[in-house]
Amino acid sequence: MKWSFFKRLVNRKQQDQETQKNGVMLVTFAEPKHIVSEQFRTVRTNIEFAGAAYDRCQVVIFTSPAMSEGKSTVSANVAVTWAQAGQRVLLVDADLRRPTVHATFRTLNLEGVTTVLTGKTQANEVIETTFVKNLDIITSGPVPPNPSELLNSKRMASFLDWARQNYDIIVLDTPPVLAVSDVQVMVPKVDGVVVVANLGKTLKGDLRRTIEVLKLAKANILGSVERVKNKRNDEGYGYGYGYTSDK
C-alpha cells in the first residue's frame, strides 16, 4: 500500500512538471469535431444549467482535490468552447504556484496576475489575445512567496470586478483544494466552483474532503468533471453532480 501511494505521488509530480513545461492539449481548438471536443461542449452546457440556479454565473473556478487531476486541461478547453459559442472569455491563471496557461498558449510569463495584485501593472496592461477568437488570457506572472495573501487581497476583488465589466465569462484555473488554501479564500469573490476528478486515480476520500472544504467555505459547487481513460488510453470527460462516500 505504501509503495503504491509513493508511486502514485511520483507519477503525479512527473505529470505536473510536464504540464508546466508544455502546457495542455487544446483539442477543442485543434480538432473541434473530435468526440472529446463534443464532451467539453457538453460540460460547458451543463455548467450553464447548474449556474442558472444562482443569481449569476460569470466567474467560475476550476479546481481539483490534488495535482495532475486534469483541471488545467478542462478549464482551458471549456474556456475555448465558451469562446467558440460567441462569448467574450477571459482565462486567468490563478494557480500562482504551478502555472500552465502561458505554456499552453506559447507566451512568456513575465507579467500577469501577480504583477496586478502587487500594483506593478494594471489588468488591461497584461491581457493577451490568443489564436482562439473571443478568448483572452492573463498568465500568472512571476511566482510569489505569498500566493494565498495576494488572492485574498482587495486588489484581487477589484481585479475580478474589472473582469466582470469587460468579459462575459471569466475562467479561473486554480490550485488543488487539499494542497493549499488559495481556492477557499477566493470562493467569496466568485460565482461557482467546478471540481475536476480523475477516475481511477482520484481517491474517494480526497474527493469527499474536497467537497467538505468547499461547502465549509460556502462555495456554489456547480458539479464535477470526471476524466477517464479506457483500455486504449483514450481520454473522455463527463459531467456530474453528487459525490460518492469513502465507503
N, C-alpha and C positions, 0 to 999 in steps of 0.2 A: 504493500500500500504506500509506504513512504517513497519507494523508488518510482512508483507510478506518478505520485504527486510531483516529485522532483523533475521527472521527465516532462510532465505537462508544463511546469513552470519554465523550463529551459526552452521548450518549443514556442511558448507564448512570447518569451523575450526575443527569440530569433525572428519571429514573425513581426513583432513590434519594430525591431530595428530595420527590417526590410521595408516596412511600410513608411517609416520616417525617411528612408533614403530614396525610395522610388515612387512613393505615393500609392494611390489606389486605382483600380481599373474603372474607367467611366464607360461601362458597357452601354448605358443609356444614350451616350453620345456617339460612341464608335459603331454600335450595332443596335439602332433604335427598334428594329423589328425582331430582335432576339427574344426568346421566351423569358429570359431573366429581366430584360428591359420592361416587358409587359408586367412582370411581377412587381417591379418597382413602381410602375404606374398604379397598380392595384393598391400597393402600400400607401401611396400618396392619397388616393381617393378615400381609403379607409381612415386615414388620419384626418382628412377634412370632415368626414362624417362624425368621427369622435369629437372633433373640435366644435362641431355645431351645438353641442350641449352646453358650451360655455359662451360668455358674452363676446369673446373674441379669441381667435387662434392665429395670431400673426407671428409671434416669436416662439419658436419651438426648439427645445433642447433634444439632441440625440446623445444618449449615453449607453453604458453597459455595466454589468457587475464588475468585470475585470478587464485587463488589457487584452488586445488581439481577439475580441469577440466579433468585430466587423462593423463597429459603429461609424468609423470614418468612411468606409465603403458605402454604407447605407445612407448616411447623411449627404454625401456628395452626389450620389446617384438620384436620390429623391429630390434634392435641390435642382438637379438638371431637369427632371420631369416636370417640376413646377414651372421652370423657365420655358420649357417646350410647350407648356399649356398656355403661355402668354402672360404669366405673372412676372412682375419685376422682382427678382430674387437676390438676396444678399446672403452668401455663405461666409460665416465668420468662424475662424479657427480659434475657439475659446479653450482649446487644450494647450495651455501655456507651458506644459511640461514636456509633452511629446507631440509637437505639431506635425501635421502631414499635408495640410492644404496647399502649401507652397510647392511641395514636391509633386502633388497630383497635377497642378496647373502649370508646372515648369516655370516658376518665378522665384525671385530672390525673397528673402525673409528679413530684410534689413529694418523695415518699419512695419507697424501693424497695431494689433490690439494693445500691446504693452506700451508702445510709444504714445498712443492716445490716452491710455489710463494714467500715464505718468506726466501728461501735459506737454510732451515734447512735440507732438503733432496734433492736427485736427483730424477728425474722422474722414472728412471729404478729401484730405490730402493723401490718404493711404488706400483708398479704393482702387482696385484693379479690375478692369474689364477682362473678360475671358473670351475664349473661342466659342463659347456657348452663348447664343443670343439671349438677352434678358438676364444673364447671370453675371453678377459682380462678386468679387471676393475681397475679404480683408484677412490677411495672414496673421499669425500670432504675434510676429515681431520677436525681438530677442528674448530668450528665456529669462524670466526674472527670478529673484531669490524669494519673492513673496506672492505667488500666484493667487492664493485664496484672498489675501487682503486687497489685492487690486480688483478682483472680480466682485468683491463685496463693497466696493467704494461707491461714492456718489457719482464719480466720473463714469462708472460702468452704467449706472442708471441713466445718466444723461446721454451716454452713447446709444443705448437702446431706444431712448425717446427719439433721438435724431434718426435712427434707422427706421423706426415706425413711420416717421413722417416722409421718408424718401423711398421706401420699398413696400411691396405688397406682402412678401414673406421673408422672414429672417430665420435662417437655419444656423443653429449653434452646435458645432462639433465640440464636445466637452470631454473631460477625463472620466474614467470609470468611477462609479459611485463609491465602491468599497475601498478604493485606493486612497482617496483624498476627499476633502470637504468642499471642493470647488462647486460641484453641482448644487449641493444644499444651499450655499449662500446665494446662488443665482436664482433659485426657484421663485422667490417673491417678485422677481423682475420679469419673469417670462409667463407665457400663457399655457404652456403644456410641455410634457416630457414624454419621449418615446424611448423605450428600453430595447436595446439590441442584444439578443442572446444567440449563442452558437450551439445548436442542438447536438448533443453527443460530447460536447466539451464543457459547456457552462454547467457548473454544479447546481443542483436544485437548491441546496442551502444558500448558495451565493445569490441566486435569483430571488429567493424568498426574502433574504436580508436586504437586498437592494430595494424591493418594493416596500418593506417596512420603513427603511430610512427615508424614502421619498414621501411616504404617507405622513411620517412624523414632521417632515418639512412642509406638509400641506400642499404637495405638488398635484397638479391636474395630470394624472397619468393617462395619456391618450391611447396606450396599448403597447404591445411588444412586437418586434420584428424578429422572426426566427430564421436564422441562417442554417442551412443544412446541406450536406454533400452526400450524393448517392455513391453506389459502389464503383461507378466510373469516374468519381471525383468531380462530377458536375455540381455546380452550386445552384441552390434555389433559395427563394426568400418568401416567407409567408407572414401575414399579419394576424395577430390575435389579441384577445382581451380576456384576462383571467389567468391565474398563475397556480401551478401545482404546488402542493406542500412538499416537505422534505421527508416524507414517509417512505 
